[in-house]
């Protein structure tokens, strides 16, 4: 996939393409509907398929004093967009000047990017003070437009906000059902307290995050750990290990029946389902007994949600470890 970072004041020469547009935080099922329509139209018209997005997050420009977290950082969007088969990703540099573009100037920008057909969501807004919408898009004459209606589940419109709320409540399975794949975090394995290997006989990979991800609620989860493009069954813990009175929040995973050295290596953790809240135990032996039960629950949940695991592996273009 070709990746183009573009300043709106200096546009490179581009060939015609079919494009979808949006910020796409999460690349959830609603966003995927736009991408699939883009791929279908591009194939029909024998043109490249493009995804147009923005960096940095517009919220960082409008609210510079806020700390912004993401369901899916830009680098992760690139990976999924490529795995889905898009030919091109156009990343428009978002600045105050860009935000001040008029509706007509925004149309002209897309025209100069050689967009022949644009796919957007029903609630897409753009240009100065979000004065542009699907009606203004339909009223311009530079390119044709297709609007994708909201994608819903039994609880309403699938949205990044609903996914964020689910993750903050620890409902990672609900989030996955809206995302169309397991929620994940990527980072580098660092040294922790070494209690997992020395005290509990449950070695864990302690994750230092690569990006400002939205972190799910503290607790124990069933999941997968990706190492070198292979997904391994894992039990994941987010929290402060109250049995040992830690102060710092840690994210760590026990890769089941795995014995390779992961220190200083990149891994990605995928959350399948929640097992339990973090708990304080009266003794190390009581904690160890609970961890053994958690491993059994992890295996049960992974088996129960095998379809979700298969879908996740396909979306991220990974392989699942099979014993």
N, C-alpha and C positions, 0 to 999 in steps of 0.2 A: 504494500500500500504506500502510495506517495503521500508524504506529509509536508504541507506548505504552511509556514507561519507568515502571515501577511499583515502589513500595516496598511490601513485604508488609504493613506496618502501616497503609497508607492506600490501599485499593483503590477505583478508580473504578467507576462503574456500567458494565457491559459487556453486550452482547447475547450470546446463546448462540453457540458456535462449535465446530468440530471442530479439534483441535490436535495437533501433534507437539511433543515436548519433548526437550531435550538441549543440550549446549554447542556442538555442531556445528562444531568446529574443522576447517576445510577444506571443509565441505559436500561431502564425497566421495560416491562411489556408494552407500555404505551409508546416509548421511544423506539422499541424494536419494530413496532408496526410501521413507523415512518421509514425505518431503514429497509424493511422488507419491500415496502411499496417503491422505494427508490431503486432497489436492485431490480425489481420487476420492470419498472418503466425504462431503466437503463438498458436492460436486455432487449426490450421491445424496439427501442430506438437505436440500438447498437452504438450507445454512447457510454463514456465512463460514468461511474456512480461516485458522488461526492457527499461527504458530511461536512456541514459548515457549523462551527462552534466558536466559542469566545474564550480568550484567556488574557488576563486573569478573570476570575469569577466577577461578574458585574457588581455583586454585593460588596466586594472589597473596595470598589471605587466609590459606591454610594454610601457605604458604612465603614470607613477606614478604621474606626475605633473598635470594631467587633472582631472577635476571633472566629474565623469561618472554617467549618469542618465539611467534609464531603463524603458522600456515599461512594463516589467513584472519582478519584483524581484524574487529571488529564491523561497521564501516562497509561492508566488502566483503561480509559476510554479508547485510546489508540489500539490497545491489544484486542479488545472485544470487537471494535470496528473492523479491524483487519481480519479477525477470525470469522466474522460474519460475511466477509467477501467484498467489502467496499474497496474501490480503486483509489480513492483520494480522500484526504482529510484536510480541510481548509480551516486553519485556526486564525481567526481575526483578532488582532491585538486590541483589547478593550481599554480605552482611555476616556477621559472626560470629553475630549474632542469627538471621539467616536460616538459617545453617548448623546452628543448634541446634534448629530446628523438629523436633518429633516426627513420626513417620510419620503419625499421625492428623491433626495440624495441617497437614501438607503436603497431605493429601487435602482438608481443609477449605478450604485456600487455593485449590486448583484448582476446587473447587465454587463458591467465591465469585467466581472468574473466569469462571464460567458455561461451563465446559468440559463438553460433553455426550458427547464421545467422544474418548479420548486414544490417540495412536499413539506408541509408544516402541520403542527397540531392545531386544533380548533381554538385554543386560547393563546396562540403565539402573538406576542406584542413586541414592538421594536420602535426604533428611532426616538427622537426627543420626547421625554416624559411618556414613553410608551404610547405615543399618539397613533402609531401604526398598528393595524390588526388585520384579520383575514379579509375584511371588507375592502380596506385600502389596497391590499395585495391584489384582490380580484379586479380592482379598478385601474391598475397600471397595464401597460401594453408591451413591456419588454419581454416577458416570459409568461408561460402558462403556470397555473397554480392548482394544486390538489390539497385539500384540507382533510386531515384524518380526524374523525370524531373521537371522543374520549373512549378509552378502553377501561372497562369496568369489571369488578368482581361483585360478589354478593353484598359487599360493604360500601360500594360506591366507586368513584373514579380512582384508578390507580395513579398515584402521584408520589413524587419524591418526599413530600411532607408526611404522607401516611407511612412510607417506608422508614423515614427517620424516627417517627414516633414508635413504630414497632421495635426497631433496634434498641431504642432507649428503654423500652419496657422489657427487653430480653426476648421478645417474640421473633426470634430469627427465622423460624419456619414460616411465619406469616410474611415476613419481609421477603423471603426467598420466593414465595408464591407470587408476589407482585413483581419481583425482579426477573423472574423466569430462570433464576439460578441462585446458588447459595451466595450470601454476602461474604465478602472476604477482605482480609487485611494483609498487606505485604510488608516485610521488614527483614532485618538482618538478625541472625541468632547471636545473642551476646551471653556472656557469663552472668549467672544469677547467684543465688545463695547456695547452690549445689545440694540443697536438702533432698531434692527429688531422687538423685542418684545415690547419695551417701546415707541418707537417713530413712528414706521411704521405699527404696528400690523401684521408684517410678521416675526415671530420668525424663526431664522436660527440656524443650527448646524454648528459651526465653526470648521474646521478640522485641526488638527495637524498631519502631515503625518508621517507614520511609517517607510517609506523608501525613498530613493532618486528617486522618480518617475519623469518621464518626465511630466511636467505640461502643459496642453493645453493653447493656447493663451487666454489672458484676455477677458472676455465677459460673457454673460448670456447663459445658456444652459438648455435644457430639459433633464431630466434624472431620475434616480432611486437612492434611498438610501437603502442600505441593513442594517437591524438591526435584529439580532437574526435569520438570514437565511431567512428573508422575505424582498422582494423588494417593496418599497413604492414609488409612483409617487412623483417626486421632481423637483424643479427649483434650478439650481446650478449657483452660481456666483463666478467667479475668477477675482480678481482685487484689486484695492486700494480705491474703493468707492469714486470717485472724488468729489461727492457732499459734502462729509465731509472731504476732503483733507487728507485722510489717507496716511501714508508713507509706511506701510508694506503691502505686498501682502497677501490677505486672500482667502481661499477657503471655501465657506459656502453654505449650502443647506437649502431651505425651503421645508420641507416635507408637502405635501398638505393634509389638513384635518387630521393632526397628532398632538397629544397633550401630548405625553409622555416625561419625563425628560431623555435626552440623555447625560448629562454632564459626562465626564470621561469614557464614554463607546465607544467601538469600532464600527465604521460603515464603509461601503464602498460605494463610490459614483460612479455610472455608467453614462457615458455621451451618450445620444442618438442623439441629434442634436443641432445645434447652433441656438440661437434666435436672438441675436444682440450683438453689441459692448457695452462695458461699456460707460456710458454717464454721463456728469455733468448736473444736473437739477437745475433750478432756485429756487426751493423751495421743502420742504419736501412733500407737497401735490402733486406736479408734479411728484416726484419720486414714491409716493405711487400709483398714477393713472397708471403710467407705469408698476409697479409691478403687478397690477391687470390684465393689458393686457398681461403681460408675463405669468401669471398663465394660462390664457385661451390658449395662444399659446403652453405652455407646454402640456396641456391636449390634444390639437389637434395633436401635434407632436407625443406624446406617442401613441395615437390611430392610427395614420398613420403608425407608425413603430412597430406595435404589434408583427409582425413576428420576428423582431430583438430582441425584449424583450423576447419572448418565447425562442429563440435560446440561448440568454445570460443566462437565468435562467437555461436552461438545461445544458449548458457547465459548469456553476459554481455550479450546483446541488442546486439551490435555488427555493423558491416559490415566486410567485408574489401576492401581496395583491390585493384582489378583493373586491370592495365595495358591 
